[in-house]
């Protein structure tokens, strides 16, 4: 059974002559465990589609089944519960609360489930350790780099063990190294069996996806399966002149993640190596006398 199924879903804004069609009879089926990248120009309906799938908005027409349940006509409190228990969000703008520290931000979704403060802070600390930020748990968001803040947002999205992660331009505000770290983290989440929907303008990020959906003017114009590690054919042919994946690209991603999240059980320096390093540090080359050859 598909985890997400849209049938002829449309979304209209405004009335009469001022009506804007954001989505036009979109049908989309996503199975559990897929990594779907959604691409298209600005204004093509990508964010509107994600808002409807994420239960942040309602379709004007059409049917939406989430995990086999019709959710398009659910009451507000029912939608909030389904969203809390099923979906995690990672936004381009992070959406962390500036006056809460990192630990409190990650733990916040658990408060809505009625979990005690001690339990939710302990669970949030464990989640921060998984994204390599346990030593930053008492920092405020403004005290972190963009890449670190996005990793906090991923930890918050995962805290409820959701089945679906919706990532809207998760690397849009990040440099290349931070982008690699974030994508490698999302790749871990995907390999754990979760479903990921990612909106992106960057063709390089489609290497992580198992499927790419193209949108234009509120409609899905192409839907292509792809091999992990490769840029899909339609991206290369119709939209971009993208280079082929190399071993160096793979190593760069893994290296960035290992640097950001070092292995706590990694090899330790031996006494002999430490002594050798100390000797090198204290060694001074003899001064050469003037006139010596």
C-alpha positions in Angstrom: 0.0 0.0 0.0 1.4 3.5 -0.9 2.2 5.8 2.0 1.1 8.9 -0.1 -1.5 8.9 -2.8 -2.9 12.0 -4.5 -5.7 11.8 -7.0 -6.6 14.8 -9.2 -5.6 17.2 -6.4 -6.0 20.9 -7.3 -5.3 24.0 -5.2 -6.8 27.4 -6.1 -6.2 30.8 -4.4 -8.4 33.8 -4.7 -11.9 34.2 -6.3 -13.3 35.1 -9.7 -11.0 36.8 -12.1 -8.3 36.9 -9.4 -8.2 33.1 -9.1 -4.7 31.6 -9.2 -4.2 27.9 -9.9 -1.3 26.7 -7.8 -1.9 23.0 -8.5 -3.9 21.5 -11.3 -5.2 18.0 -11.1 -2.0 16.5 -9.7 -1.9 12.7 -9.2 1.1 11.2 -7.4 1.8 7.9 -5.7 4.7 7.4 -3.3 5.7 4.1 -1.8 7.2 3.7 1.7 11.0 4.0 1.6 11.3 6.2 -1.5 13.6 9.2 -1.7 11.8 11.6 -4.1 13.3 14.9 -5.3 10.8 17.5 -6.6 12.2 19.9 -9.1 10.9 22.7 -11.2 11.1 26.5 -11.8 9.9 29.0 -9.2 6.1 29.2 -9.1 5.7 25.7 -10.5 3.7 24.5 -7.4 6.5 22.6 -5.5 6.0 24.2 -2.2 2.2 24.1 -2.5 2.4 20.4 -3.2 4.6 19.8 -0.1 2.3 21.9 2.1 -0.7 19.7 1.1 1.3 16.5 1.6 2.5 17.8 4.9 -1.1 18.6 6.0 -0.2 22.3 6.3 -2.8 23.2 3.7 -5.9 21.6 2.2 -6.6 20.8 -1.4 -9.5 22.7 -3.1 -10.4 19.6 -5.1 -9.3 16.0 -5.2 -8.4 13.1 -2.8 -5.4 12.6 -0.6 -4.7 9.4 1.2 -1.9 9.3 3.8 -1.0 5.8 5.0 -4.4 4.5 3.6 -6.4 7.2 5.4 -8.4 10.0 3.6 -7.0 13.1 5.2 -8.2 16.0 3.0 -11.4 16.5 5.0 -10.0 15.8 8.5 -10.8 18.2 11.3 -8.0 20.6 12.4 -7.1 18.6 15.5 -7.1 15.3 13.6 -4.8 16.8 11.0 -2.5 18.2 13.7 -2.2 14.8 15.3 -1.6 13.0 12.0 1.1 15.5 11.1 2.8 15.2 14.5 2.9 11.4 14.4 3.7 10.9 10.7 5.7 13.8 9.2 8.9 15.6 10.1 9.8 18.9 8.4 13.1 20.4 7.4 12.8 24.0 6.1 15.3 26.1 4.2 14.8 28.9 6.9 15.3 26.4 9.7 12.3 27.7 11.8 14.0 27.2 15.2 12.8 29.3 18.1 15.6 31.9 18.7 15.1 32.2 22.5 15.3 28.4 23.1 18.6 26.6 23.2 19.4 23.7 20.8 18.3 21.0 23.3 14.9 22.7 23.9 14.2 23.3 20.2 14.8 19.6 19.4 12.7 18.4 22.4 9.8 20.8 21.6 7.7 18.4 19.4 7.7 15.8 22.3 6.0 18.4 24.6 2.9 18.2 22.3 2.7 14.4 23.0 2.6 15.0 26.8 6.0 13.6 27.5 7.7 14.7 30.7 10.4 17.2 30.5 13.1 14.9 31.8 12.3 12.2 29.2 12.0 14.6 26.3 15.3 16.4 27.1 17.1 13.0 27.4 15.7 11.9 24.1 16.6 15.2 22.4 20.2 14.9 23.8 20.4 11.4 22.2 19.2 12.7 18.9 21.7 15.6 18.9 24.5 13.1 19.4 23.4 11.3 16.3 23.8 14.5 14.2 27.1 15.3 15.9 25.9 18.3 18.1 25.8 16.9 21.6 28.5 19.5 22.6 26.2 22.3 21.4 23.0 21.4 23.2 23.0 24.6 25.4 23.8 27.0 22.6 21.3 29.3 21.1 20.6 29.0 17.3 22.3 32.4 16.6 25.5 31.0 18.1 25.7 28.2 15.5 26.8 28.1 11.9 24.2 27.6 9.1 25.1 24.0 8.7 24.9 23.3 12.4 21.5 25.0 12.6 20.2 22.8 9.8 21.5 19.7 11.5 19.5 20.8 14.6 16.5 21.1 12.4 17.0 17.6 11.1 17.3 16.3 14.7 14.0 18.0 15.5 12.3 16.5 12.5 13.4 13.0 13.5 12.6 13.3 17.2 9.1 11.8 16.8 10.3 8.9 14.6 8.2 10.1 11.6 7.6 7.9 8.6 8.0 10.8 6.2 10.5 13.6 6.1 9.6 16.7 4.0 12.7 18.8 3.2 12.0 22.1 1.4 15.3 23.4 -0.1 17.3 22.0 2.9 20.6 23.2 1.6 19.5 26.5 0.0 21.3 28.7 2.6 24.4 26.5 3.1 27.9 26.4 1.6 29.0 23.3 -0.3 30.6 21.5 2.7 27.6 22.0 5.0 25.3 20.9 2.1 27.2 17.7 1.8 26.9 17.0 5.6 23.1 17.7 5.5 22.6 15.5 2.5 24.6 12.6 4.0 22.5 12.8 7.1 19.3 12.7 5.0 20.8 9.7 3.1 21.3 7.9 6.5 17.6 8.6 7.3 16.6 7.2 3.9 18.7 4.1 4.3 16.9 3.5 7.6 13.7 2.9 5.7 12.1 6.3 5.9 10.4 8.1 3.0 11.9 11.5 2.0 10.4 14.2 -0.2 12.9 16.9 -1.0 12.3 20.1 -3.0 15.5 21.4 -4.6 16.8 23.5 -7.5 20.2 21.9 -7.3 20.7 19.1 -9.8 23.6 17.7 -7.9 21.3 16.8 -5.0 19.3 14.4 -7.2 22.2 12.0 -6.9 20.7 11.0 -3.5 17.2 10.4 -4.8 15.7 7.2 -6.0 13.1 9.2 -8.1 12.8 12.7 -9.5 9.5 14.5 -10.1 9.4 17.5 -12.4 6.8 20.3 -12.0 5.7 23.1 -14.3 2.8 25.5 -14.0 1.1 23.5 -11.2 1.3 20.1 -12.9 3.7 17.2 -12.9 5.3 17.0 -16.3 7.8 14.2 -15.8 8.4 11.4 -13.2 11.6 9.4 -13.5 13.2 6.6 -11.5 16.9 7.0 -10.9 19.9 5.2 -9.5 21.4 6.4 -6.3 24.6 8.3 -7.0 23.6 9.3 -10.5 22.0 12.4 -11.9 18.8 11.3 -13.7 18.7 11.3 -17.5 16.0 14.0 -17.8 17.9 16.3 -15.5 21.0 16.0 -17.6 19.3 16.2 -21.0 16.4 18.6 -20.5 17.4 20.9 -17.7 21.2 20.9 -16.9 24.6 20.1 -18.3 25.5 18.0 -15.3 28.8 16.2 -14.9 29.1 12.5 -14.2 29.5 11.3 -10.6 33.1 10.4 -9.6 34.7 8.5 -6.8 36.0 11.9 -5.5 32.5 13.2 -5.2 31.5 10.2 -3.0 34.6 10.6 -0.8 33.9 14.3 -0.4 30.4 13.6 1.0 31.6 10.9 3.4 34.6 12.9 4.5 32.5 16.0 5.2 30.1 13.9 7.4 33.0 12.2 9.2 34.5 15.6 9.9 31.3 17.0 11.2 30.3 13.9 13.2 33.5 12.2 14.3 33.4 8.5 15.3 33.4 8.5 19.1 34.8 4.9 19.0 37.5 5.8 16.5 41.2 4.9 17.0 43.1 6.6 19.7 46.7 7.7 19.6 49.2 5.3 21.2 51.7 6.5 23.8 54.6 6.0 21.3 52.8 8.1 18.7 52.2 10.9 21.2 55.9 10.8 22.2 57.0 10.8 18.6 54.8 13.8 17.9 56.1 15.6 21.0 59.7 15.1 19.9 59.0 16.5 16.5 57.3 19.5 18.0 60.3 20.2 20.3 63.0 19.5 17.7 65.0 22.5 16.6 67.3 22.3 13.6 70.9 23.4 14.3 71.9 26.8 13.2 74.3 27.0 10.2 77.4 28.9 10.8 78.2 31.7 8.4 80.5 30.7 5.5 79.7 27.0 5.9 78.9 25.1 2.8 
